[in-house]
Amino acid sequence: MKVISAKWALTAAIAAVVFSGAVRAEDAKAPAVSTRDLEAKIKYCSTCHGASGQGYRGATAIPRLAGQQVEYFQNQLLAFDEHRRDNIFMFNVAHVLSPEMRAALAKHFFELNAKPTATGSKDLVPAGKKIFEGGIPEANVPACASCHGPDAKGNGAFPRLAGQSHDYIQNALKTWDKVRGRDPAKPDNSAIMQPIAHGLTPSQIAAVAAYLDYLE
């Protein structure tokens, strides 16, 4: 009986180890963010940015998130959290997000394909297209396409601009150094845009914004 008991004890111990390993393997495969938590955050984001991430044009221009580059999206949430980008509301949103949730939200919005709001003046589109594609050499303003891509869909840390709200683009360019790059000790891509934003006149900003507003 003692021999049998010893064998059963050994078998039980091996089974426990195998089962424990299986559970750990299963845990490793489990998503870092639960579907329920992600859906709750998406719903919260949608109250301002729209169900399709199309943005909102009202008293305050709220940006389009649909199709936004994953890397840029995550970088901006981190910038809000670290006070490198000023927006008290977005600080409160970003401050409670885990890295895993930031990544999950970025992936979700990247996969959306909302139609442009198309609220800018169509008369300004040709001038905006010219600036986007060729820049303004006499003002040392490079072509926007050189970083944001010929279709304005961005690349990695450079954001998608296609379909972005006309009002939002205008406001962002006019207030660039008052909102971005707030921590000189932690420079980021926003530093690249500062002299470019300063080099554009209000009419040129309006033209670029109108052009981008109609891009899909």
MOCORQUI-V840991 format. One record per run of one state. SS is the DSSP state (2 for helix, 1 for strand, 0 for the rest). FROM is the first residue (numbers start at 1). LEN is the number of residues. If there is no record, write none. Layout:
# MOCORQUI-V840991
ss={SS/SS}
from={FROM/FROM}
len={LEN/LEN}
This chain:
# MOCORQUI-V840991
ss={0/2/0/2/0/1/0/1/0/2/0/2/0/2/0/2/0/1/2/0/1/0/2/0/1/0/1/0/2/0/2/0/2/0/2/0/2/0}
from={1/2/30/35/50/56/58/61/63/70/82/88/95/99/111/122/135/136/137/140/141/142/145/149/155/156/158/159/166/175/176/180/184/187/190/200/202/215}
len={1/28/5/15/6/2/3/2/7/12/6/7/4/12/11/13/1/1/3/1/1/3/4/6/1/2/1/7/9/1/4/4/3/3/10/2/13/2}
